[in-house]
Amino acid sequence: MMNETSAQKSPSPVLTMGDIARPGPVIPPDAPGERLFTFFHARPELMLVAVVDADNVPVGLVERQAFFLRVSGKFGHALFNRRPVALLMDDSPVMIEADVSSSDFTALTLMSQPSDLLRGYIVTRGGRYLGTGSALDLITASHSHAVASAASLKEAAEDLRRANRKILRDKLFIDTIVENIPSALLVRSLRHGHLVLVNRAAEAMTGCRRDLLVERDVEDVFTPDEIGHLLVSRFAGGGQGVIEKVLCDHTGAKRAISTRQVTIADERGAPRWELCVADDVTEQRNAQHQVELLAHYDPLTGLANRALFSSRLEAACAAGSTATLLCIDLDYFKTVNDVYGHAAGDSLLRLVSERLRACSRPGDLVARLGGDEFAIIWPDVPAQAELTTRAREIVETVSRPYIIDGHHIVIGASVGSALYPRDAEASETLLQYADIALYRAKSLGRNGFQFFDQELRDEIQTRARLGSELRGAIAGNGLTLHFQPLYSMPGNRLSACEALVRWHHPTQGMIPPDQFVGLAEENGLIHDLGEWVLRAACTEAACWPAQVRVAVNVSPIQLRNPRFIRIVEDALAQSGRPPERLEIEITENIFVQNSATNREILQRLGRIGCSIVLDDFGTGYSSLGYLRSFQFQKIKIDRSFVQELPERGAAGIIRAIISLAQSMDIPITAEGVETQDQWTHLNDLGCNQVQGFLLGRPQPAESIRQAILTHA
């Protein structure tokens, strides 16, 4: 037992977040994404990579599973591996100072949003990076600390042995120390075989007075499923390890009890007493269970989350058997959120989850990957007919109407699948192929399903090859510009030319832009391609007459480039072309995402002096708010309306657009004019400018120069 000196020892130090911080590699935000692949592939155990600035201040966090899921999407590796880490990281990670106790942080974490718990955290000291950690690290550290506490208890037991005579003489010391220990303590004499000490905590835990425990046999007092039976029977069972069981307390409530038995020797070293120490760890186990639920299950739907899904998919592929992966995306879910609100959207997601469970069999894993993205893992590969039937059942089940808050809501579902090991032998590749099949299903009209097949595999290989060849064409001399003239009405005076990129492939000949511009947007080459077009167009137009402008199409993705404004300024400066003779053509969907940021970039272009043209008006996300909040220098009516002239419906739409533009003093250009009748109708409606095969097809630079001299 303890002597006075031992009793005065300070308690064990508080376990802080700095103690359990896990040092790891860091990466700057401007590093290319491919460095993350190097980190994660070189260290399979690495779960988190902190993103820090030049002052070692954390600015973001990259989580292994989320990173691989993101880059495993359609052409994800090619799209993201050359992007800066800043675009791939979680830019609002959970951060905690090193001197905060782990117990305080665990309590705060359990009260926080589930998504914060799952994202991992960054430990800082004085605001600078120290290390990272996760919920599992918290649990592991708490367990280690508990084990260390048990070791301290054993050391205290040694002190107890050395001080046994004094403690036996001093009953007050026993009452003060032993009675107030929060752990339940029972001591049995090895000489007499009966209990010699039962503290207050043991009485409370067993619900039995100590005199009954000392005087009576345990079988007469407790049933085998009660806590008291466990505490006393440990002496008969022997052993020095930790035992944890869930048993009933005296009220019948289930409690998790952790017990440890320690043998205490006398002054000669012979075994003298047996000490049983018990702690009620129910709350800790409940908290641990909640952490595990949050770490593996989606709190909104109760389905498996990304982490559990990735683990199961990897395990299924590693097992070497067969598996079927289905990726499911809800059609028109964004419309539900926009029209009925996010609460209705959440209710819809829960109902969809219930229907997906109903379509599943025992052994299937149904997961929500985030947003309106779901996935199902079948532990087998059914025959093609059954596969088709089950996929169709999912589409039809999810597509049935929903009633939410009295609203009749109809959505659809697109499903893509891939088979292991027929289609892919790695989980990441399997997920990528299923995702590709999903997007093919969407492109074919949505609310359907598509299996990954040889055609899709060939398409991937073709697009990968074209992407590599396009990169070489941009760097070399494989691209040229053609220019299509635009004529002012009614005099047909050439007033502008639209620059259109052409790729003359060495073996396939001329490849139209609709076959490689989209590819460039997918693999990140659009920035290099767009810069080349802008510089080449400004250089060619430098010698044109002052009244002839050059128009250049700009992809919404180009506006995400922080260098875009500088690229425009450099192209104008190097060519010597005044900014007011450059027209930047954008489409309406540029405002769908990051509209405030994109609007600011367009306003900066306007301040430079460039003209901003709204292209393909009426076919995308048209909004009078865009026209009101941003002053466009021109609006181009999409060719689909012009092609239907002189039909009454098309004429009415064009008349409305022209009237709207005239009321706002914005010039109008009509695209796709191919007949004299179309030209006449547009002229009668008051159109300012036309473009189309009737007046001029896209021409090489040499030909357009001659056309400018003739018509300008």
N, C-alpha and C positions, 0 to 999 in steps of 0.2 A: 504494500500500500504506500501512499505518497507521504513523504516527509514534508516539513514546513517549507524547506527551500524549494522543492518541486512544486508545491502548491502556489508559490509566488511567481512561477514562470509565466511569461507573457503568453497569451493564446496564439494559435497559429496565425501567421500573417494573412491578411485578406487577399484572396486571389483577384488580381486586376486583369483588365483586358490586355495590358502590356505584357503580362506574364505568358499569355496564351497566343499572342500575335504570331502568326506564321510568316517569317520573312520569305520573300519570293522575288522573282524577276519583275522588273518594272519596264515600262515602255513609254516613250513620249507620244503625245497626241498626233504629231505630224508624221510618225513613222508609217511605212506602208503596211497594209493589212497582212501581207504575206509573212511578216515577222511573227505575227500571232500563230500562224500555222507552224512555224519553226519551233516556237516555245512549246505548244501543246503536243506536237508529234515527238519532240525530243524528250519530253517528260510526261509520260502517261498519267502520273499521279497528280499533275498540276491541274487544279480546278479553277484558280483565280489569278488574273494578271492585273496589277494596278497600273493605271495610266497617270503619270506625274509630269509636271512641267519642269522647266529648267531649274526651279528653286526647290525641287523635290516636294512640291505641294500636290496632293492628289487632285485630279480633275475628272477621273472616271474609273470604271471598273469593267473588265471583260470576264465573263463567266464561261467556262469551257463548253458546257452543254448548249447554252443559248447561242454561243458563237458558232458552233458547228451546225446547229439547226438553221441558223440564219444563212450561212454560206452554202448550206446544202440544198437551198431552193433552186429554182430554175436558173441554170448557169451561174449559180451563186459564187462558186470559186473564182471563175473568170471575172465576175463582176466586182467582187469585193477585195480580191487579194492585192490589187494595186491601189485601193482607196486608203486614205489615211485612217489611222486607228480612231481618230475623233469621230468618224462616221459609224464605227462599229461598236463603240463602247456604250455602257450605261453611264450617261453624263450626270446622273443624280444619285450616286451610290450612298449607302448608309455609312456614316463615318462616326467613330467614337474615339475619345481621347484615351490614352494608355492608362491613366490613373483611375479610370472608372472601374468599380468592382464588377466582376463577372456576374455576380448574382443580381446587381442592379440592372445591368444591361440585359440579362435574360428576362427579367420582369418587364422591362420597357419593350423588349422585342415581342413578347407574347401579347402585349397590348397594342402593338402597332399594326399597320396594314400587313396582311400575309405576303404581299409581293415584296415588301422590304425585307422580310425574313428570308425569303428564298433567294434574294439577289446576292447574298454574302455581305461582308462589310469590310471597311478599311480602318485599321487602327493607326492613329496619329499621335505624335508627341510634339506639342507646341505647334500644331497645324501642319507638321511635315510627316511624310510617310514613314511608318514603322513596320507595318506588316498587314496581312489580311487574315480573314477567318470566315467561318460559316457556322450554321447552327450545329452541325456535327462536331466542330471544334469545341463549341461551348459545352456540349454534352460530355465529350471525351475529357476535357479539362476538369469539369466538375467531378467526374468519376475518379480521375487520378487524385484530385484533392481529397476526395472522400477516403480513398485507399490510404493516402498519407496520414489522414486523421486517425484511421484505424491503427496505423503503425505507431502513432503518437500515443494512442490509448494503450497499446501493448507496453510501450516504454513506461507509461504511467503505472501499468500493472506491476512492472518490475520495481518501480519505486514503492508501490503498495506492499510488495513482499518485504522490502527492506525496512518498511516502517510499520509492519503488522503489529508488533507489540505495543507501539505507542498508540496506534489507532484503536486497538482493543481496549486499552486503558482509558482512552478519551472518547466517550460516546458522543459528546457534543460535536467533536470533529467529524465523526461519521455522519451525524445528522446534517451538519452544515454542508459538507462536501458531497457525500454520496446521495443524500436525499434531494439535492438540488441539481444533480446531473440530469439533463433532459433525456438521455438514453436510459432505457430500462436495463437494470443490472440485477443479475441473480448469481450468487456464489454458493457452490456446493463444496462441502468438506469431503476430501477423498478418504479421510480416516473413518468418518462416521456415516458417509453416504447420504446425508440429508442437507437441505438448504440451510445456510447460516446467515444469508443476507438477501433481502429483497427490498429494493428501494421504492420510493413513492411512484416513480415513473412506471415501474413494473406493475404495481398495483393498478394504476390507471389503465395501462395497456391491456392487462388481462381481465380487469373488472373483478378481481378477487382479492380479499384481504390477505395480507402477508402471513398472518398466523395460520390460515387455512393452507397456504402453500407450503409452509414449513412443516406442518404436522401431518398432512394427508398425502396420499399417493395421487399422482397426477391423473391417473385413469379415473379416479373417483371424483375429480373436480371438473375436468374438461373433456369434451369430445374431441376426436382426432382432427376435426376441421377448425378448431378454435386456436387462437393465438397462444393462450397459456399452455396448451399441449405442446406446441412447437418449442416454446422457451425451455420448459423443463425437460422435454424428451431429448434435447440436444446433448445433455450430459450422458445419457445412455448411448446415444449414437456415436459420440466421440468425434474426432476430427477437428482441425484447426481452421478450416476454410470458412468463407462467407456463404451463407444459405439465405436465399430470398424466396418467400412464398406469399401467396395471396390467400388469407384466411379470414374467418369471421371474428369480429370483436364481440364483447359481451352484449352489444345491442343488436347483433346480427348483420352489421354493415361489413362489407368487404374491405380489407385493408392490406396493403403490401408491407410486409415486415422483413427487414434485413437483420440477420443474426450472425454473430461471430463468437466462437468459443476460444478461450485462451486458458492454458494451464499455467498456474502460478506455483513456483517451487518455494520450498522453505529455505532457511539460511544454510542448510547443508546441500541444497541443490536437488533435493528429492521432491517429486510432485506433491503439493499440499492442498491446493484448491483448484477448482474449475470455475472460471468466470464466463458467464454468457452475457453478451452485450447486444441489445436489440434496439432498432430504430424504426419508427414508422416512416416509410419512404413513399407513402401513397401519393402525396402531392407532387413529389419529384417525378414519380413515374407517370402521373397524369400529365404533367408539363412536358415530359419527354415524349409521351404519346401524341400530344398536341403538336409538338414540333415536327415529329415524324409525319403526321397527317398533312401539315402545312407544306412540308418539304416534298411530298409525293402526290398530293391530291389538290385539284383545283377547288378553291373554297366556294366558288359560285355554283358549280354544277356537281361537285363530288366525284367527277371523273379523274382518272389519272392525269397528272400534269406533264409538262415537257420532260422534267427530270426522270420521272418513273418511266415514261414512254421510251425515252432514249436508252435507259438501262435495260428495259425488257427487250427492245428491238435488238440491241447489241448482243444480249444474252441469247436470243433466239437464233441469231446468225452464227454466234460462236458455238452453239450446240451442234451445228452441222446437220440438223434435220431440215424440214421444209417450213416455210412460213409465207403468208400473204399479207401484204401491207396495203391498206387503203387510206388515201388522203381525201378528206371531205371538206369542201368549202361551201358556205351558204351563199346562194345567189340573192342579191337585192337586200342583204341584211343592213347595209348602210342606209338604205331608204327607210327601213323601219326605225332606226335610231333617229334619223333626221325628222321624220314625220311624227312619230309617237313618243320620242324621248328615250333616254338611255335606260330608264327603269323598265320600260316595255321591252327594250332590247335584251336586258338581263333576264326578264321573264321568258322571253322567247328562247334564249340559250338554254335555260333550264328545261323547257319543254322539249327542245330538240334533243338534249342529252337523255331524257327519259325514253324518247322514241329510239334512239340509237341503242340504248341498253336492251330495249324490247326486241330489236333486230339481231341481237348478239346471242351467242351460245356460251355455255360454261367453258371457260378456258380462253375466251376472247378478251383482249384488253382494249377498252374504249378510252380514248384520251382526248382532252381538249388542249390543243397546242397554244392557244391564245386567240383573242378576238373571236372570229367566227370560223376558225380553223379547227378541224377535228381529225382524228386518225383512229384506225382500228387495226389491230394485229390479230390475224387468225393463225393458230398454231399448226396449220396444215395448208396444203394447196389443193383445193377441190378441182374436180373436172371442169372443163371450160363451160359446159352448160350450167352447172351448179354455180360457178363463179358469176356468170352473167345473171342468173336468177337472183342470187343474193344481193348483187350490186344494184339490180333494178329495184329490188324490194327496199333497199336503203333510200334510193332516190324517191320512190313513190311514197314511202312512209314519211320522210322529212317534208315532202312537198304538200302533204295534206293540210288544209286550212287550220289556222290556230285562232282561238278566241282569247284575247288578252284585254282586260279592262273594257269589255264590251265591244272591242274592235275586231273585225274579221280580217285577219292578216294571212297573206299567202306569200310564201317564199319558195325558192327552189334549192336544189343541191347538185353540185358537180362533184363527181367522184373519179379519182384516178388511182390505179393500182399497179403494183409491181410484185413479182414473185421471187422468192429466195429458194434455191440458188439459181433458178433459170435465168433471171434477168440480171442479177448482181450477186456478188459473193461477199460484199461488205455492207454493213448497216447504213453507212453514210451514203453510199452509192444507191442503195435500194430506196432510201428516202428521196434522193434527188430524182430518181426515175419515176417514182410514184407521183411526185410533184409535177414533173414534166407531163405525165399523162393527165393529171388534173387540169393543167392549163390548156391542154389540147381539148379536153371535154368542154371547157369554158369557151374556147375559140369556135367550137362547132355548134354553139347556140345555147350553152348552159343547160341546167336541169337534165343532165345525162351522165354517162360514165364512159371512161376510156381506159383500156388496158395498155400498159407499155408493151410495144411490139417492135419488130424489126424495122418497120418504117420510121418509128420515132428514134430508134438507135441510129439509123442511117442519117436522119435529120440532125441529130446531135453531132455526129462526126463531121457532117458536111458544114454545119455552122461553125464548128470549132476550127475546121480547116480554113473556111472563108474568113473567120475572124483573124487568124494568123496572117493570111494573105492580104487582108485589108490593112493590117498594121504596116506591112511592108509597102503597100501601095501609097499610104499616107506619107511614109518616110521617104519613099522614092519618087518616081515620076509616073505612077500608075493612075493618077486622078487628073481629070480635066474639068473645065467649066463650060457649060452651054448657057446661053442667055435667051429668055423669051421676052419679047418686047411687049410693052403696055402702051396703049394708045388713048389719048384724050378724045373725048367726044364733044361735038359731032364731027370735028374736022379730021379725025384720025391722024393726029400729030403724035409721033413717038415721044413719050415723056419719061419713060423709065424702062428698065430691063431687070427681070428677076433672074438671079444667079442660081443655076441648077447643077449640082455636081454629077459627074459621070465617071464610072470606073470601067476602064478597058482592061479586062482580065486577059492574061497572056494565053489562056487555053479556052476559056468560055466566051471570049469576046466581050461585047458591051453588056454590063450588068446594070439594070435599072436601079434607081435609088431606093425604091420600095423593097428591094431585096437585101440592101446592106445598111441603110440608115437605121432601121430598127435594130439590126444586129449590133451596130455601133453603140446604140443606146443601152443595149443589154450588157455588153462587155466593157463599158467605160471608154471606148474609143471615140465616143461622140465629142468629147472635149477637144481631142487632137484633130478630128475631122472638121468640126465646126470652126476651129481656129484657122485651119488651112483654107477653107472656103472663104472665110471673112477676109483674110489677107490677100488671097488670089483675086477675089472680086474687087476689092478696093484698088489693087494694083492695076487690073485691067481697065477699070473705069476712070482711072486718073486722067486719061487722055480724051475722055468723052466731052462733048459740049456741056456747058454749065447747066443747061436746062434739063439734061437727061440724068435721072437718078439711077442708082443701083440698089436693088432689094435683095436682102439675104435672110433666109429662113433660120430661125434659132429654136432649138429644142428646149423644152422646159428643164431638162437635165443640165443644159449648159449654164443656166442661171444659178445652179448650186455651186458652180466653180467660183471661189472667192476672187479669182484672177480675171473674171469675165470682163469687168469694166476696163481693166488695164489692157486686156487683149484688144478690145475695140479701139481704145485710144492709141495703142501702138500701131494697129493696122492703118488707122487714118493718118497718123503722123508719118509712117514710113512711105505711104503712097502719096502723101501730099493732098489727099482728097478732103474737101471741107465736110464737116459732120452733117450739115444740112442736106448733103447730096447722098446720104446713106439712109436707107429705110430698113429697119429691123422688123421682120414679120414674125409674129407669134400667134399661137392658137389659143382658143378660149380655155382649154384645160390647164393652162399655165397658172390659173388662179385657184385651182381645186385644192392644191396642197401648198402650204407656206405662202398663202396669198399676200400677206402683209410684207413678207420678205421680198417676194417677186415684184410686188408693186413698187417697193422702194428702189429696186434695181432698175426698173423701167423708168422711174422718175429721174434717176441719176443719168440714164441714157438721154432722156429728154433735156436735162440741164446741159449736157454736153452739146446738144444741138441735133441729135439724130431724130428721125421720124419713126414713130412706133405705129405699126400697121397691125390691125386685128384680122387675122387670116381665117378663112373657112367659117365665117360668121353664120350662126344659125344651126350648126350641126353638133355642137358640143354642149358646154355648160353655160349657155347664153344667160346673161343676167343684165338687166338694165342698171343694176348697181355698179357693175364694172364700167359701163359707159359713163355713169354719173361720177364715179369716184376717180376715174382716170381719163385724161383727155387724149384720145387717140388722134393721130394725124390722118388716118384713113381706115376704112372698113372694107374688107373684100368679101363679097357674097360668094358662098360656096357654089361650085360648078353643078352640084346636084339640083339646085333650084333652076339654074340657067338651062340645063339640059331639058327640063320639062316645059319650057316655054314653047308655044304660046298658051299652054293649058291654063285654065282660069285660076286653079289653086296656086300654081307656081307664080303666076303673075301677081296675084293678091299678096303673097308673102313678100315678093321682091318690092312691090309698091309700098308695103308697110315698112320694110327695112329702109328704103330710100327716104320715105317721109320722116321716119325717126331720125335718120342721119342728118337730113336737111335741117330739122328743127334744132339739132345740136351743132350745126355748122361743121359736119364731118364729111369729107369727100367719100364717094363710093366707087369701088372697082368691082366689076363682074368678071368672074373667072369662067373658063370653059366655053367661050363664045365660038361656035363652029358653023353657024349658018347666018345668012343675011337676014332672015326673018327674026332670029334671036337678037341680032344687032339692032334692028329697027324697033323692036319692042322695048329694049333697054334704053334706046335713045328717047323714045316717046315717054318713058317713065322718069327720065331725068337723070340717068346714070352718068357719072362723071368720067369714067375710065373703063376700058374693056381689055381683056386678055384672052387669047384663045387661038385655035388653029386657023380660024377664018382670016385673021390678020397676020399671024406669024407664029411659026413653030419654034421650039427651042433650037438655037443655032450656035455653032462654035464661035469663039471670040472673033475670028477673022471675018466671018459673015455678018456678025452683028455690027461691026464697025461700019461696014458698007451700008447696012440698013439704017444706021443712025445718020449717016451723011445724006441718005436719000429722003428720010421721013422726018427727021428732027427739025 
